[in-house]
Amino acid sequence: MIKLRKHISTLGTIPATLRDAKGLVYGGDRYLKAVKAALAVERGYRRYRRKIVNANQEAKAQHLSTLHRKNAEIVCAVCRKNGATWIKFAQFLSCRPDILPPEYIAALQGLQNSADPILFEELRPTLEEAWGANWETRFSEFNQVPKATASVAQVHQARLATGENVAVKIRIPQVVDRFRQDALAFRSIAILVSPLIRGIDIKHVTDQLISMTLEELDFEMEAKNMLQFAKLKHIHSISVPCFYDQLSTDKILVTEWRGGKPLAEYLQTHPDQAKTVLGYILDSYMQQVMEFGVFHADAHPGNFVVDENQGVTILDYGALAILSESERKNYAALLMGLLGHGDGASMHGLFSKAGFSGADPSALENLSNYIQKDRKYELSLSDSLTNVIERLRKNRVVIPDSFISMARVLITVGGLLQEYDVTFRWAMEPGNAG
């Protein structure tokens, strides 16, 4: 992680280095698309402001919602075309209802973080650098056809010479250089648009994305996260793959290969098991947040593998979030309040104690009253968090970064429950503790 942070430490100035400046030129087509998209979005909102001068509130709201959907599709299209970090940026924003209106959230959630496979010959130099020219002697089998490819790495299944089945995750060549270029572009765009967006620190959000991606690029950090997560006493149905330290480097991560099917594929073929499997995942994340204060921060469905006994293996530890003890306690109490435990007065105090603040002193009190009245609708976990964050955004309340990280994960898990019509349960199933 230190090496990578040093590697992009000059990103604070633009252009940072001649190499990065050249990179922006070589990647000019991608950035030109982004600029055109930004101008199209800005023109749309400018026309909207002229049109609605004499319109009533209902007409304004309808027109704005339509415009949001149209502009969200423009943003999605440019992210799809530019791929890699741009799709990751879109996914990051898709879980940020504190920043974007619902129309953008819905559109961005449709983007999948996938990529075309890399030819194995392009990965071979990385393997030789790590293990030497005779690296193949370490394996009795090595499938050169990837099992998965994403924007940062590609995963291959193999069998060690000693007989163990393993997953070999290899960082894609040049991905760090491409990330440097995109990070410069994101920060440049953030500087340009920040004066136009009130109530949101776009530069800070951009820095969050860059920091998160940096962690995913550093496999030594991912290995550390995996080992830390594996030491926790998880419920019995949740497991973490074993890690092969001697074979892993900052560019290669070797772990135990876990048989089974990706979550979406498993639920497609076993819809009757949705309540059980998704219940395990929900129980695990509630335990991570409320008991451990350490949680897997990328609850993407592709990061869950389900075996024939309904056991769930959690994959990909590039992002692990850690709460302080006070954050853990305060957020646990907030979650209980959002889901029907406690009263409006106590919620007001909890928001303040947890570090929420805003220009309008009455905003948190109004939100607490709203929560108390809205409980009669029995909203889901995902909807409760999304609605609260949306109201916080509209009232320009400053939300702690750690709460946003936690909410992103729980909104994702809650969305899975809704997709498969699984009812939220507050407590773990009896006998499910590890």
Backbone torsions as a table, in degrees:
resi	resn	phi	psi	omega
1	MET	NA	-40.1	-179.2
2	ILE	-62.2	-43.3	-180.0
3	LYS	-61.1	-43.0	-179.5
4	LEU	-67.3	-39.5	179.9
5	ARG	-64.9	-39.6	175.5
6	LYS	-63.7	-35.1	-176.2
7	HIS	-61.7	-31.0	-179.8
8	ILE	-119.8	23.1	-176.3
9	SER	-65.8	-19.3	-178.6
10	THR	-88.0	8.2	-175.9
11	LEU	-68.5	-10.4	-178.1
12	GLY	-69.0	-19.1	176.8
13	THR	-114.0	152.3	-175.9
14	ILE	-131.7	119.9	-3.4
15	PRO	-78.8	146.7	-175.8
16	ALA	-76.0	-46.5	179.6
17	THR	-140.6	162.2	177.4
18	LEU	-60.1	-36.9	179.4
19	ARG	-61.9	-44.1	179.6
20	ASP	-67.6	-38.9	178.9
21	ALA	-61.9	-42.5	176.2
22	LYS	-62.4	-38.4	179.7
23	GLY	-60.6	-39.6	178.7
24	LEU	-65.3	-34.0	177.0
25	VAL	-68.6	-47.3	-179.5
26	TYR	-63.7	-32.5	178.0
27	GLY	-93.2	19.8	-173.4
28	GLY	-57.2	-34.9	-178.7
29	ASP	-62.5	-41.9	178.8
30	ARG	-64.5	-41.9	-177.0
31	TYR	-74.7	-30.7	176.4
32	LEU	-64.8	-40.0	176.4
33	LYS	-60.9	-41.9	-178.9
34	ALA	-65.2	-42.1	179.5
35	VAL	-63.8	-43.2	179.0
36	LYS	-61.6	-42.2	178.9
37	ALA	-63.2	-43.6	-179.7
38	ALA	-62.3	-40.5	179.2
39	LEU	-66.5	-39.2	178.8
40	ALA	-63.5	-42.7	178.8
41	VAL	-64.1	-44.9	-178.6
42	GLU	-63.1	-40.8	178.9
43	ARG	-62.5	-40.2	179.4
44	GLY	-59.4	-45.3	-179.5
45	TYR	-71.4	-31.7	177.6
46	ARG	-65.7	-43.2	177.3
47	ARG	-63.6	-38.2	179.1
48	TYR	-59.9	-44.7	-178.5
49	ARG	-62.1	-32.8	178.4
50	ARG	-73.7	-38.3	-175.0
51	LYS	-71.2	-34.0	-169.3
52	ILE	-94.6	12.1	-176.8
53	VAL	-54.0	-43.4	-175.8
54	ASN	-108.3	10.8	-178.1
55	ALA	-82.5	155.7	176.5
56	ASN	-79.9	171.6	-173.9
57	GLN	-62.7	-39.1	-178.9
58	GLU	-65.0	-43.1	178.9
59	ALA	-65.4	-40.2	177.6
60	LYS	-60.1	-45.3	-177.9
61	ALA	-64.3	-42.5	-179.7
62	GLN	-65.5	-44.4	-179.8
63	HIS	-64.2	-41.4	-178.8
64	LEU	-66.8	-39.9	178.8
65	SER	-62.1	-43.3	177.8
66	THR	-61.7	-42.5	179.9
67	LEU	-66.0	-40.4	176.4
68	HIS	-56.8	-46.4	-179.0
69	ARG	-62.7	-42.7	179.8
70	LYS	-62.8	-47.3	-178.2
71	ASN	-69.7	-32.3	176.9
72	ALA	-62.4	-37.6	178.2
73	GLU	-67.0	-34.1	176.1
74	ILE	-63.2	-45.2	179.3
75	VAL	-63.7	-43.8	179.3
76	CYS	-60.6	-42.1	-177.2
77	ALA	-62.4	-43.7	-178.6
78	VAL	-70.2	-33.3	177.5
79	CYS	-67.1	-40.3	177.4
80	ARG	-61.1	-45.4	-177.3
81	LYS	-66.0	-39.6	-177.5
82	ASN	-81.5	-23.8	173.3
83	GLY	62.4	-166.3	174.0
84	ALA	43.6	-117.0	-174.6
85	THR	-61.5	-29.6	-178.4
86	TRP	-67.5	-40.5	176.7
87	ILE	-66.8	-39.3	177.6
88	LYS	-61.9	-39.7	177.9
89	PHE	-62.8	-42.6	179.0
90	ALA	-63.1	-42.6	179.3
91	GLN	-65.2	-38.5	177.2
92	PHE	-60.1	-45.4	-179.1
93	LEU	-71.6	-25.8	-178.7
94	SER	-65.3	-16.6	178.1
95	CYS	-110.0	25.1	-178.7
96	ARG	-123.8	69.4	176.8
97	PRO	-65.7	-9.7	175.1
98	ASP	-75.2	-15.4	-177.2
99	ILE	-108.3	-43.9	-171.9
100	LEU	-115.0	150.8	175.9
101	PRO	-70.7	164.1	-174.4
102	PRO	-56.7	-33.2	-178.2
103	GLU	-62.6	-38.2	177.4
104	TYR	-70.5	-42.7	-179.6
105	ILE	-56.6	-47.4	-178.0
106	ALA	-62.3	-42.1	-178.3
107	ALA	-69.2	-44.0	-176.9
108	LEU	-68.5	-27.9	179.5
109	GLN	-66.7	-15.9	179.0
110	GLY	-77.5	-11.4	-179.4
111	LEU	-80.9	134.7	178.5
112	GLN	-106.9	137.6	-179.8
113	ASN	-84.6	79.7	179.6
114	SER	-132.4	167.3	-177.9
115	ALA	-152.7	161.5	176.4
116	ASP	-70.0	143.9	-179.8
117	PRO	-60.7	147.5	175.2
118	ILE	-91.9	136.8	176.2
119	LEU	-59.1	137.0	-176.0
120	PHE	-60.0	-32.4	-179.6
121	GLU	-62.0	-26.0	177.6
122	GLU	-75.0	-22.2	179.8
123	LEU	-90.9	-20.7	-174.9
124	ARG	-54.7	-44.0	178.6
125	PRO	-57.2	-34.1	178.5
126	THR	-66.0	-40.7	178.5
127	LEU	-66.9	-41.1	179.2
128	GLU	-66.7	-37.3	177.7
129	GLU	-62.7	-38.4	-177.0
130	ALA	-80.7	-41.3	-168.4
131	TRP	-120.7	-1.5	179.6
132	GLY	92.8	169.5	-176.0
133	ALA	-62.9	-29.0	-179.0
134	ASN	-98.1	34.1	-174.9
135	TRP	-58.3	-28.9	-176.0
136	GLU	-65.8	-20.2	-179.9
137	THR	-68.8	-15.1	177.9
138	ARG	-73.6	-14.1	-173.7
139	PHE	-124.2	145.3	170.7
140	SER	-89.8	-24.0	175.8
141	GLU	-145.1	145.1	175.2
142	PHE	-150.1	109.1	-178.0
143	ASN	-79.0	113.1	-178.0
144	GLN	-77.7	-9.3	174.1
145	VAL	-87.1	121.0	-174.7
146	PRO	-67.7	148.2	173.3
147	LYS	-86.4	-25.5	179.2
148	ALA	-158.5	144.2	175.9
149	THR	-134.3	131.0	176.3
150	ALA	-128.3	-171.0	-175.0
151	SER	-71.5	-22.7	-175.2
152	VAL	-104.3	-36.6	-171.0
153	ALA	-149.9	167.9	176.4
154	GLN	-127.9	141.3	-175.9
155	VAL	-113.3	131.5	177.4
156	HIS	-121.6	144.4	175.7
157	GLN	-91.4	140.5	-178.1
158	ALA	-150.5	167.9	174.4
159	ARG	-127.0	125.5	179.5
160	LEU	-67.4	158.5	177.2
161	ALA	-60.0	-24.3	178.5
162	THR	-86.3	-0.5	171.8
163	GLY	105.7	-12.2	-176.7
164	GLU	-78.4	138.8	173.6
165	ASN	-82.0	131.0	-175.1
166	VAL	-134.6	158.7	170.8
167	ALA	-106.1	127.7	-179.9
168	VAL	-110.8	109.3	-179.1
169	LYS	-98.3	120.0	-172.8
170	ILE	-118.4	127.3	178.9
171	ARG	-68.7	134.8	-177.6
172	ILE	-69.2	131.7	179.7
173	PRO	-57.6	146.4	178.8
174	GLN	67.7	3.1	-177.3
175	VAL	-66.1	-31.8	178.7
176	VAL	-68.3	-42.0	178.4
177	ASP	-63.3	-41.9	178.5
178	ARG	-64.0	-38.0	179.0
179	PHE	-65.6	-40.1	176.9
180	ARG	-56.3	-46.1	-179.3
181	GLN	-62.5	-48.4	-177.7
182	ASP	-66.4	-36.4	178.5
183	ALA	-62.5	-41.2	175.9
184	LEU	-61.4	-42.9	-179.7
185	ALA	-64.3	-44.7	180.0
186	PHE	-61.1	-43.8	-178.7
187	ARG	-68.4	-35.0	177.1
188	SER	-63.9	-45.6	179.6
189	ILE	-63.5	-41.3	-179.9
190	ALA	-60.5	-41.2	179.6
191	ILE	-63.8	-39.5	-177.7
192	LEU	-70.2	-41.8	-172.7
193	VAL	-91.9	-14.7	-175.9
194	SER	-57.6	-36.4	178.3
195	PRO	-67.8	-19.3	-176.4
196	LEU	-88.3	-13.9	-175.0
197	ILE	-115.0	113.5	-176.3
198	ARG	-88.1	144.1	172.7
199	GLY	81.6	-1.1	-179.0
200	ILE	-131.3	129.4	177.4
201	ASP	-86.0	86.9	-175.9
202	ILE	-62.0	-37.1	179.4
203	LYS	-63.9	-38.4	178.4
204	HIS	-66.9	-42.6	178.0
205	VAL	-61.0	-41.2	178.8
206	THR	-63.1	-41.8	177.7
207	ASP	-62.9	-35.7	176.9
208	GLN	-61.4	-46.4	179.2
209	LEU	-60.2	-45.5	-178.8
210	ILE	-62.5	-44.1	179.2
211	SER	-62.6	-42.5	179.7
212	MET	-62.8	-42.8	-179.6
213	THR	-69.0	-35.1	176.5
214	LEU	-56.7	-43.3	179.5
215	GLU	-63.1	-38.9	179.8
216	GLU	-69.2	-25.4	178.8
217	LEU	-79.1	-19.5	-175.2
218	ASP	-99.9	102.2	-176.7
219	PHE	-71.7	-23.7	175.4
220	GLU	-66.3	-38.5	175.8
221	MET	-67.5	-40.8	179.0
222	GLU	-62.3	-40.1	178.2
223	ALA	-62.3	-42.3	178.3
224	LYS	-62.3	-42.9	178.5
225	ASN	-62.2	-43.0	-178.6
226	MET	-62.4	-43.8	-179.8
227	LEU	-65.4	-39.6	178.8
228	GLN	-65.0	-43.3	-178.5
229	PHE	-67.6	-36.0	-178.2
230	ALA	-67.5	-24.5	-178.6
231	LYS	-76.1	-15.4	-178.9
232	LEU	-73.4	151.5	-177.9
233	LYS	-89.1	84.5	-176.0
234	HIS	-76.9	161.2	173.1
235	ILE	-60.1	156.7	-166.9
236	HIS	-63.7	-23.0	-175.2
237	SER	-88.9	-0.9	-177.5
238	ILE	-111.2	134.0	-179.6
239	SER	-140.9	164.2	-178.9
240	VAL	-125.1	135.1	179.7
241	PRO	-63.0	150.4	174.1
242	CYS	-70.5	150.6	-175.8
243	PHE	-111.7	135.2	179.2
244	TYR	-103.3	92.3	-173.7
245	ASP	-63.1	-42.2	-174.3
246	GLN	-66.5	-22.4	-178.6
247	LEU	-98.3	-9.7	-172.9
248	SER	-95.2	149.2	178.1
249	THR	-136.8	-170.0	177.7
250	ASP	-73.0	-11.3	179.8
251	LYS	-116.8	-9.9	-178.0
252	ILE	-133.2	134.1	177.9
253	LEU	-125.4	120.5	-179.6
254	VAL	-111.7	123.8	-179.6
255	THR	-134.6	167.2	174.3
256	GLU	-58.4	137.8	175.1
257	TRP	-84.7	122.6	179.7
258	ARG	-103.3	120.3	177.7
259	GLY	-70.5	160.9	-179.5
260	GLY	133.0	-167.9	-179.0
261	LYS	-123.0	148.1	172.9
262	PRO	-56.5	149.8	-172.7
263	LEU	-50.5	-51.2	-176.3
264	ALA	-61.0	-42.3	179.6
265	GLU	-66.1	-40.3	179.5
266	TYR	-63.1	-45.2	-177.8
267	LEU	-69.9	-27.0	177.0
268	GLN	-67.1	-37.0	-179.1
269	THR	-93.0	-16.6	179.4
270	HIS	-131.8	60.7	-177.2
271	PRO	-60.1	-25.6	-179.9
272	ASP	-70.9	-13.4	-179.9
273	GLN	-97.9	4.5	-175.8
274	ALA	-59.5	-44.8	-178.0
275	LYS	-61.0	-42.6	-178.4
276	THR	-68.1	-51.8	-174.6
277	VAL	-67.7	-47.4	179.8
278	LEU	-68.0	-28.5	174.1
279	GLY	-63.4	-41.3	176.6
280	TYR	-61.2	-44.5	-178.5
281	ILE	-64.7	-43.6	177.1
282	LEU	-61.0	-49.2	179.6
283	ASP	-55.7	-41.9	-178.2
284	SER	-63.4	-46.7	-177.3
285	TYR	-70.0	-34.9	174.9
286	MET	-64.9	-38.8	176.9
287	GLN	-65.1	-43.5	-179.8
288	GLN	-58.7	-46.4	-176.3
289	VAL	-74.1	-48.8	-168.8
290	MET	-88.7	-26.2	-179.7
291	GLU	-105.0	-49.8	-175.8
292	PHE	-80.4	-38.5	-169.9
293	GLY	70.9	19.1	177.1
294	VAL	-136.6	122.4	-177.2
295	PHE	-140.1	146.8	174.6
296	HIS	-66.4	118.4	-167.5
297	ALA	-97.3	16.2	178.2
298	ASP	-136.8	79.2	-174.7
299	ALA	-83.5	41.0	177.1
300	HIS	-67.6	136.6	-179.0
301	PRO	-52.9	-30.4	179.2
302	GLY	-68.6	-11.2	179.9
303	ASN	-94.6	11.8	176.0
304	PHE	-121.8	128.2	175.6
305	VAL	-116.4	132.3	-176.2
306	VAL	-112.5	129.5	-179.8
307	ASP	-93.5	-178.9	-174.6
308	GLU	-67.8	-15.2	178.0
309	ASN	-100.4	15.6	-178.2
310	GLN	68.2	14.3	174.1
311	GLY	-74.3	144.7	-176.3
312	VAL	-114.6	125.0	173.1
313	THR	-101.7	129.2	178.0
314	ILE	-94.4	128.6	-178.3
315	LEU	-112.1	164.7	170.7
316	ASP	67.5	100.3	-176.6
317	TYR	-114.2	31.6	177.2
318	GLY	-64.1	-26.5	-179.7
319	ALA	-128.0	111.6	176.1
320	LEU	-125.3	124.0	-177.7
321	ALA	-101.3	141.8	-179.2
322	ILE	-125.6	124.9	177.7
323	LEU	-95.9	147.3	171.1
324	SER	-71.3	165.7	-178.7
325	GLU	-61.8	-39.7	179.4
326	SER	-67.8	-39.5	177.2
327	GLU	-62.6	-44.4	-179.5
328	ARG	-57.8	-47.6	-178.3
329	LYS	-66.8	-44.6	-178.0
330	ASN	-67.2	-40.9	-179.4
331	TYR	-70.3	-35.4	176.6
332	ALA	-61.7	-43.6	178.9
333	ALA	-65.9	-38.9	177.5
334	LEU	-62.5	-44.6	179.2
335	LEU	-60.6	-42.8	178.5
336	MET	-60.7	-41.3	178.7
337	GLY	-65.8	-41.9	-179.9
338	LEU	-64.0	-27.1	-176.9
339	LEU	-103.2	19.0	169.2
340	GLY	107.6	8.8	178.9
341	HIS	-112.5	128.8	-179.3
342	GLY	100.7	176.8	-178.7
343	ASP	-121.5	174.0	-176.2
344	GLY	-60.5	-38.7	-178.1
345	ALA	-63.2	-43.9	-179.4
346	SER	-67.5	-34.4	178.0
347	MET	-62.1	-42.5	179.5
348	HIS	-57.2	-46.8	179.4
349	GLY	-64.9	-37.2	-179.3
350	LEU	-67.2	-41.2	177.3
351	PHE	-58.6	-47.0	-179.2
352	SER	-64.3	-43.8	-178.7
353	LYS	-64.6	-31.9	-177.8
354	ALA	-82.1	0.5	173.7
355	GLY	99.6	9.7	176.0
356	PHE	-77.5	138.8	-179.2
357	SER	-151.5	160.9	179.6
358	GLY	-161.6	167.0	-179.4
359	ALA	-67.9	-32.3	-179.3
360	ASP	-96.7	110.9	-177.3
361	PRO	-59.9	-24.3	-177.5
362	SER	-84.1	-8.1	-173.9
363	ALA	-60.9	-45.4	-178.2
364	LEU	-69.4	-35.3	178.3
365	GLU	-66.3	-42.1	178.0
366	ASN	-63.7	-39.2	179.0
367	LEU	-64.7	-41.7	178.9
368	SER	-61.0	-41.4	177.8
369	ASN	-65.7	-38.9	178.5
370	TYR	-61.4	-44.1	-179.5
371	ILE	-61.5	-44.0	-178.7
372	GLN	-62.0	-41.6	-179.1
373	LYS	-74.5	-33.5	-172.2
374	ASP	-81.0	-8.6	-177.4
375	ARG	-63.7	-23.1	-178.2
376	LYS	-63.1	-19.2	-179.2
377	TYR	-84.8	-8.1	177.5
378	GLU	51.1	57.4	-179.6
379	LEU	-68.7	155.8	177.6
380	SER	-72.0	169.0	176.3
381	LEU	-56.2	-49.3	-177.5
382	SER	-62.7	-46.8	-178.9
383	ASP	-66.7	-37.7	179.3
384	SER	-61.0	-49.3	-179.7
385	LEU	-65.4	-43.5	-178.9
386	THR	-62.7	-44.9	-179.3
387	ASN	-64.0	-42.2	-179.8
388	VAL	-64.7	-44.9	-179.2
389	ILE	-66.3	-37.1	176.9
390	GLU	-61.1	-43.1	179.4
391	ARG	-69.1	-36.1	175.1
392	LEU	-61.4	-42.6	179.7
393	ARG	-61.5	-46.7	-177.7
394	LYS	-64.5	-30.4	179.2
395	ASN	-92.2	6.4	176.4
396	ARG	56.9	40.3	175.8
397	VAL	-84.2	134.8	178.4
398	VAL	-78.8	123.1	-176.6
399	ILE	-105.9	131.2	178.5
400	PRO	-58.2	140.1	-179.5
401	ASP	-57.2	-39.7	-177.2
402	SER	-65.9	-33.3	177.3
403	PHE	-68.3	-39.9	178.4
404	ILE	-62.1	-42.6	178.7
405	SER	-60.2	-45.1	178.9
406	MET	-65.3	-44.2	-178.1
407	ALA	-63.7	-39.1	178.2
408	ARG	-55.0	-45.8	-177.9
409	VAL	-66.6	-47.4	-176.4
410	LEU	-70.1	-31.4	174.9
411	ILE	-65.3	-40.4	178.4
412	THR	-63.7	-47.4	179.1
413	VAL	-64.5	-42.9	178.0
414	GLY	-61.7	-35.0	176.9
415	GLY	-64.4	-36.6	176.4
416	LEU	-64.5	-41.1	178.0
417	LEU	-60.1	-44.0	-179.5
418	GLN	-66.6	-40.8	-177.9
419	GLU	-58.8	-37.5	-177.5
420	TYR	-104.8	16.1	174.5
421	ASP	55.5	45.6	177.8
422	VAL	-104.6	127.9	-177.8
423	THR	-75.1	137.8	176.7
424	PHE	-65.6	138.1	172.7
425	ARG	-124.3	137.0	-175.5
426	TRP	-75.5	-46.1	-175.0
427	ALA	-96.4	156.0	174.0
428	MET	-67.5	151.0	177.1
429	GLU	-61.8	144.7	178.6
430	PRO	-56.1	137.5	177.5
431	GLY	76.2	11.3	-176.5
432	ASN	-95.1	1.2	178.6
433	ALA	-75.0	149.3	-177.4
434	GLY	-76.7	NA	NA
